[in-house]
């Protein structure tokens, strides 16, 4: 029988900043667009440093961009609650 080498040790728990920043970017994209973009950038930078996939960073960027465009469209059309495009 051939002996197989032992499996590599698991990654340290609670040390995945790429996922943390990505999830925060997605959450803040809904309530505070600038913070969503900041956390997406942090997630992207951390993914590049650690060699992980930056999927959550891309999702946060996409959501932030989509919601920004939606807010602009709603503000220009006058359908954004609490925002009036006409002077009183």
Secondary structure, DSSP 8 states (H G I E B T S, - for coil): ------------TT--HHHHHHHHHHHHHHH-HHHHHHHHHHHHHHHHHHT---HHHHHHHHHHHHHHHHHHHHHHHT-STT--SS--
